[in-house]
């Protein structure tokens, strides 16, 4: 049995389709085309642009409700649509399922590319920088009403000027952030 499994993996690892699709990185053009196809399919199926961070706000609300909190009076969650999303639950929210799929897909892609590594935390500064960066990015994404997916790619694909403005400030923020990171955390 073990020999058959080894033979299977040896055979599949030499398959050119396996190598091309699962082992070798896609070119930037391939990535761009796939992004465009998936964004178009999302728009066609759901009649709205692709977004990621709105579901994270719902995740926070569900966690807050699990510990006894109530978000019904919060402006963000006061609409009928938001209340319907919260009452229907995690497994009935397409955005949440899509985000879990993105996370699992990234993990699987990393595993197939043999790039998964657990790295030792070098210092407390590294932890502070990661936590602070994550919180600022999440907060900024909610202030901008979207992240680079919703506020940049979807907006530009919809021919909205806001996407280009978001992109400009994204570059400025990345420049300033990298300088601050190098100065205080490296």
Backbone torsions as a table, in degrees:
resi	resn	phi	psi	omega
1	UNK	NA	-48.9	-179.2
2	UNK	-61.2	-38.3	179.2
3	UNK	-66.1	-37.3	178.6
4	UNK	-66.3	-39.5	178.5
5	UNK	-65.6	-45.2	178.0
6	UNK	-60.8	-41.6	178.9
7	UNK	-64.3	-39.9	177.7
8	UNK	-59.7	-47.7	-177.7
9	UNK	-68.5	-34.6	175.2
10	UNK	-65.0	-41.2	-179.5
11	UNK	-67.0	-46.0	-177.3
12	UNK	-70.0	-33.3	-178.9
13	UNK	-69.1	-18.7	177.1
14	UNK	-95.3	-3.7	178.7
15	UNK	-70.1	129.8	-175.6
16	UNK	-66.6	-32.1	178.5
17	UNK	-69.4	-40.5	176.9
18	UNK	-60.7	-46.9	-179.9
19	UNK	-61.7	-45.3	-175.2
20	UNK	-69.6	-40.2	-175.2
21	UNK	-88.1	-33.5	-170.7
22	UNK	-116.7	-17.5	-177.4
23	UNK	-108.7	-42.2	-177.0
24	UNK	-88.2	144.2	178.5
25	UNK	-69.1	147.1	174.4
26	UNK	-71.3	152.6	173.5
27	UNK	-73.2	165.2	177.4
28	UNK	-62.3	-37.5	179.4
29	UNK	-64.0	-44.7	178.1
30	UNK	-60.9	-44.4	177.9
31	UNK	-60.8	-42.6	179.9
32	UNK	-65.2	-42.2	179.1
33	UNK	-65.2	-44.1	178.3
34	UNK	-63.1	-41.0	177.2
35	UNK	-60.6	-43.9	179.3
36	UNK	-65.4	-42.0	179.7
37	UNK	-64.5	-46.2	-179.5
38	UNK	-67.2	-37.9	177.9
39	UNK	-65.5	-40.9	178.1
40	UNK	-66.0	-43.2	178.2
41	UNK	-62.7	-40.6	178.5
42	UNK	-61.5	-45.8	178.9
43	UNK	-62.4	-41.9	-179.5
44	UNK	-66.4	-39.6	-176.2
45	UNK	-79.9	-44.1	-172.2
46	UNK	-102.6	-5.3	-179.6
47	UNK	58.2	29.2	173.9
48	UNK	-154.6	158.0	-178.8
49	UNK	-68.6	161.0	-179.6
50	UNK	-73.7	134.4	177.0
51	UNK	-144.3	160.5	-176.7
52	UNK	-125.8	-47.4	-166.8
53	UNK	-75.1	-20.7	177.8
54	UNK	-60.2	-38.2	178.7
55	UNK	-64.2	-33.1	178.9
56	UNK	-66.2	-34.4	175.2
57	UNK	-63.7	-40.7	176.9
58	UNK	-64.3	-39.1	178.0
59	UNK	-59.4	-45.0	177.8
60	UNK	-60.4	-41.3	179.2
61	UNK	-64.7	-42.7	179.0
62	UNK	-63.6	-41.7	177.5
63	UNK	-63.8	-41.7	178.8
64	UNK	-63.6	-39.8	177.9
65	UNK	-67.5	-34.1	179.2
66	UNK	-63.4	-28.7	179.2
67	UNK	-96.9	13.2	173.9
68	UNK	100.7	2.3	-180.0
69	UNK	-78.7	165.7	179.3
70	UNK	-134.2	122.5	-178.2
71	UNK	-106.9	7.2	-175.1
72	UNK	-58.9	-31.8	-178.0
73	UNK	-92.0	-3.8	178.2
74	UNK	-72.5	137.7	-176.0
75	UNK	-56.2	-42.3	-176.5
76	UNK	-62.8	-35.1	-175.4
77	UNK	-103.5	10.7	-174.3
78	UNK	-83.5	-16.4	-178.8
79	UNK	-71.0	158.2	178.5
80	UNK	-61.7	-39.1	179.8
81	UNK	-62.2	-46.0	179.4
82	UNK	-64.9	-40.5	178.7
83	UNK	-64.7	-38.2	177.6
84	UNK	-63.9	-43.1	178.9
85	UNK	-61.4	-46.3	-178.5
86	UNK	-65.9	-38.6	-177.7
87	UNK	-75.5	-25.9	-178.7
88	UNK	-77.9	-22.7	173.7
89	UNK	94.8	168.2	-174.1
90	UNK	-59.3	-48.6	-174.2
91	UNK	-71.1	-14.2	178.5
92	UNK	-102.3	7.0	179.8
93	UNK	-101.5	113.5	-178.6
94	UNK	-59.6	-37.8	179.2
95	UNK	-63.3	-40.0	179.5
96	UNK	-67.9	-43.6	179.3
97	UNK	-63.7	-41.0	178.4
98	UNK	-62.9	-42.4	179.6
99	UNK	-65.3	-40.1	175.9
100	UNK	-62.8	-39.2	177.0
101	UNK	-63.0	-39.5	177.9
102	UNK	-63.9	-44.3	-179.2
103	UNK	-64.4	-48.0	179.9
104	UNK	-67.1	-37.3	177.9
105	UNK	-63.3	-40.0	177.5
106	UNK	-64.9	-39.7	178.0
107	UNK	-64.0	-46.4	-179.6
108	UNK	-63.0	-43.1	178.8
109	UNK	-61.4	-40.2	178.6
110	UNK	-65.1	-41.2	178.8
111	UNK	-65.9	-44.6	179.4
112	UNK	-62.9	-34.2	180.0
113	UNK	-83.5	3.0	-178.8
114	UNK	55.8	38.2	-178.2
115	UNK	-111.3	2.7	-178.6
116	UNK	-73.7	126.0	-179.9
117	UNK	-143.6	136.5	169.6
118	UNK	-94.1	124.0	-176.9
119	UNK	-109.6	145.3	177.6
120	UNK	-71.8	137.2	176.0
121	UNK	-71.5	124.5	-173.7
122	UNK	-78.6	-37.2	-177.4
123	UNK	-159.6	167.7	176.1
124	UNK	-66.3	-29.6	177.1
125	UNK	-59.9	-39.2	179.6
126	UNK	-63.6	-40.8	178.3
127	UNK	-65.8	-45.9	179.4
128	UNK	-60.6	-44.5	-179.5
129	UNK	-62.5	-42.5	-179.1
130	UNK	-66.6	-45.7	-179.7
131	UNK	-66.2	-46.9	179.9
132	UNK	-62.4	-43.7	178.4
133	UNK	-62.5	-43.5	178.5
134	UNK	-63.4	-44.0	178.4
135	UNK	-64.0	-43.4	179.4
136	UNK	-65.9	-39.2	178.4
137	UNK	-66.3	-42.6	178.4
138	UNK	-64.3	-44.0	178.5
139	UNK	-63.7	-44.0	178.9
140	UNK	-64.3	-38.3	179.0
141	UNK	-64.1	-38.2	178.7
142	UNK	-73.1	-37.1	176.7
143	UNK	-64.1	-38.6	-178.9
144	UNK	-81.5	-2.0	-177.0
145	UNK	60.8	37.3	176.4
146	UNK	154.0	162.4	178.2
147	UNK	-101.7	-158.9	-179.7
148	UNK	-65.7	-20.4	177.3
149	UNK	-77.3	-61.2	-176.0
150	UNK	-71.7	-45.8	-174.1
151	UNK	-85.8	-17.2	-179.2
152	UNK	-110.1	-70.8	-174.5
153	UNK	-63.0	-48.2	-178.4
154	UNK	-67.1	-39.7	179.9
155	UNK	-66.1	-43.8	179.5
156	UNK	-65.8	-41.0	178.6
157	UNK	-64.2	-25.7	177.8
158	UNK	-89.8	8.0	-179.9
159	UNK	60.9	37.3	179.0
160	UNK	-96.2	133.8	177.7
161	UNK	-61.9	-30.1	-178.1
162	UNK	-59.0	-32.7	178.3
163	UNK	-64.4	-41.1	178.8
164	UNK	-68.5	-38.8	177.4
165	UNK	-66.1	-42.8	176.8
166	UNK	-58.8	-45.1	-179.8
167	UNK	-60.7	-41.2	178.0
168	UNK	-61.1	-49.2	-179.5
169	UNK	-71.5	-24.7	173.6
170	UNK	-63.9	-43.9	177.6
171	UNK	-64.4	-43.6	178.3
172	UNK	-61.8	-45.6	179.5
173	UNK	-63.5	-39.5	178.6
174	UNK	-65.3	-39.7	178.2
175	UNK	-62.9	-50.9	-179.4
176	UNK	-63.9	-43.3	179.7
177	UNK	-61.7	-40.3	179.3
178	UNK	-67.4	-35.6	176.4
179	UNK	-65.9	-43.7	178.3
180	UNK	-64.9	-40.1	179.4
181	UNK	-61.9	-45.9	179.7
182	UNK	-64.7	-37.7	-176.0
183	UNK	-75.1	-43.3	-170.9
184	UNK	-103.5	-21.9	-172.2
185	UNK	-122.6	-1.7	-179.5
186	UNK	-107.2	NA	NA
